[in-house]
């Protein structure tokens, strides 16, 4: 349920030395390395160690700073060299760049305790619910037609919605995605609020502000498929890892996307853990699962 606490990039202290523990799942890889500006994107500098049959690779790098871009360089069984973003990355560069970022420790202090407590007794089957569906990228922009920050959006949405009596908003996906015109439905970062609108703490402020003004937040969440971008989940370790190997079951031909292999425990863990992350770490009130058919 909480595999995100172990895979990805996490601050820790080893032998009194602060640094980042990197871990990724790539069972068919010959070698996995951490690459970034700090080593001129050279996979020979920071090779990771294999944890054996689990397929997990890990490496502790001392004194890394938050906000540092990184990827995993993966050498496949056929000696192809892949550069992949972190499937468990909690922050990403603003598109068109696509590297994962070492997440900063949150400094946000939640104020929505009363709202969170009230959810336990909320009679959702008999209480009135009115949901406003919103795509943050097109709902409102600034005078230069640029995206607003999560914090600005929080204030403007509350001001707009409260007089109308809405109880919830449903966000079109704000999970990280490379292509604006997909409206967020082709996800490459299942653990990261999109950098288009600010930082993870900016998103925490967004959630907090809506909750303290008695508006719940439902997230459109997309476990049905993911895009084929070479730097993301597709053939992550040179094999069909997250997607189903049989193209009849592993590809949406109409959408040009890959379908998750739901029969694989590690893939189910990845998806379920994503939901837990958004609920427990970012205080989302619920999800709408997209494309269930």
N, C-alpha and C positions, 0 to 999 in steps of 0.2 A: 504493500500500500504506500510505502514511503521510500521507494528506491531512489528518489531524487536526492535524498540525504546522503547517499553513498556514491552515486555516479554524477559526473559533471566536474565542476571546479569549486572547491570548498576551502575556505580559510581554516588553517589549523596551526598548531605549534608542535614541532618535532625537535626534541633535545634542546628545548628553550629557544628554538629558532622559529620565528613566524614565517609562514609561507602559504602556498596553495597546493592542495592535493588534487591532482587531476586523475580521473578514472573514466574509462569508456569500455563499452562492450563490443568486441570485434573478434569473434571466435575463430574466424578463418584467416585472419591477418598473419603475415610473416613477421612484420614489425610495425609498431605504432610509436609515433613520437609526438611531442608537443612542439608546435612551431608558432612563431610570432615575430614581431619586430625585435624582441629581445635576443633572438638568435639568427636574425636575417632570414627567417623562414627556412632554415636549414634543418632537415630532419635528422641529421647525424649528431646534432648537439645535445638533444634531450630525449633519447629513446626511453620508452616506458618498459616496465617489467610485466611479464605475463603472470597472471594468477592461476595458470593451469587450466583445468577442464571447465572452469566457469566461463572462460572466454573474456574475462575482464583484464584490462591492462591499466596500470596505475604508475604515477610518478609524483613525488613531492619536490617542488621547486621553491627554494627559500626566497623570501623578500620580494615577492611579486606584488605589484600594486594593482588596486582595483581599477577597472576601466581599461586594462591592458588587452588589446586584441589577441586572440589565439585561435588556432585550429588544430586538428589532429592530422598528421601525415600518416597514411596507411599504405603499407606495401602489401599487395595482394599475393595470393598463391601463384599468380602468373607474372609477378614482378612489375605489375602496373603500380604507379605512384599516384595516390589519391590525396587530395586535400579536403577534409571534411569539417564542417562546423560541429559543435558539440550538441548531440541530440537532447541533452539535459541542460543546455545553456539557459541561464536566467536573464541574460541581456545580450543584445546584438547591436552591431554597427547599423547606422542609418543607411537604408538602401540608396544607391546601388551597391554599396559595400555590404559584405555579408559575414564578416568574421564574428565569432562569439566574443563576448567581453567578460573578463573576470568581474563577477558581481561585487558591488560595494555592499558593505554591511549596512542594513537598513537603519536609518535614524528616525524613522517615522514612529510616533507614539499614538497608538490607536485610541480613539475616543468613542467607539461605537459599542462599548460593552453592553449598554442597555438594549440596543438593537439585537445584538447577537443572542442575548439571554431571552429576548421576546420570541425568537424563532422557535424555541423549544415548545412553546405553548400556542403557537399560531395555528388556528383552525383553518387550514388552507382549503378544506373541502366545503366550508360554509361561509367563510369570510369573503367580502368583495375583493376581487383582484382585477386591476386594469393595467395592461402592459403596453408601454410605448416602445416600439421597435426603432432602433436608431443606429445608423452607420456614422461613426464619429468623423470620418474623413470628409463626408459630404453634408452633414447636418449643419455645420457652421464653420466658416473660415474667417481669417482676418482680412483687413482691407487690401492686403497684397495677395489674396487668394492662397495663403499658406495655412497649413494645419495649425489648429490651436493646441495648446498644452492640455494634458489631462486636468490640471488644476483650473484653468480657464473654463474648460468644458463642464466641469462639475458645477461651477457657479451658474453658468448660463443655462444648463439643463434644469437645475433646481428652480431657478427663477421662471423658466418657461412652463415646467410641468406641474408645480404645486397648485397654481390657480385652476388647472384643468382636472385635478383630482386623480391623476395617475398614481398607482401604488408601486409600480415596478417599471424599470426599463429592461429591454432585451437588447444587449449589445451584439450587433453583427461582429464577427470574430475580431478580437484585438490581440489574439495570439500572433506572434511575429510571422510575417509573410513577405515575399519579395516583390509582389506585383500588385500595385494599387487597384487595378481594374478587376482583380479577383474578389474584391470586397472582403478579403481576409479568409476566403474559403479554401485557399491552397496554402496550408500551414507548413512552415519550416522550423518554427520555434514553439514547441508545445508547452514550454515552461516560462515564456517571456512575454510580457506586455509589449506591444509594438513600440519600437523606438521612434516612430513617426510622431508620437504625441508626448514624448518625454521619457523619463526614467521609471524604473519599477517603483521608486518611492513617490513619484508623481502620480502613478496609478493608485498606490495605496491611499494617497490623499483624496483622489477621486472617489474611491469606494467609501472612505470614512465620511466624506462630506455628504454624499447621498444618503448614507445610513443615518447620520445624525439629523437629517431632514426627512426621515421616515420614508425613504424610497429604496426599494430593494433592487438588486441587480442580477439579472439572468444573463449568462454568457452563451452565445452560440459557440459550440465546441464540435470539432470536425474529426471524428475518428474513422470516417468512411474511406478516406483517400489522402494521398499527399503528392506533391509535385515531383517531377523527375530531375529537378536541378542537380547538376553533377556534384555540387558542394554540400548537399544536404543528405537526406536519409536514403535515397535510392542507391541500391547495391552498396551499402555503407562500407562493408569490408571486402568488396569485390564479388560478393555473392548476394543472392536474394535473402537479406537478413530481416529487415522489417516488413518487406512485401512478400506475398506468396510467390513461390517459385514458378508455379504453373501459370502462364500468362492468361489462361482462360479465367483464372480466379484471382490473379494478381494485378490486373490492369483494367482501368476504365478507359476503353478506347475512345468513347465520345468526349471525355474530358481530358485525355492525355495525361492521366495520373496513375499512380500506383495504389494498390489496395493492400492494407495491412494483412499480415498472416495471423489471424486471430487464434489459430491453433497452437501458437508458440507462447509458452508461459512468459518468456522475457518480453514479448511484444504486448501481451495483456498487462503485464506489470507496468510497462512504459506508459500505456494509455490510462490505466486506472490511477496510477501515481500522479499523472498530469492533472486529473480532476481533483485529487486530494490536495495537490499543491495550490490550485486556484481557490479551493474552498478554505483550506486551513491557513495558508500563508498570505493570501490576498483577499480573503473574506467574501468571495463570491457567494451569492445566496442559492444559486442553482444553475443547472445547465440545460440548454436545449441541444439535443443530439441531432446534428445535421445529416440528411440523406440516409435515413434509416432504411428506406426501401432498397 
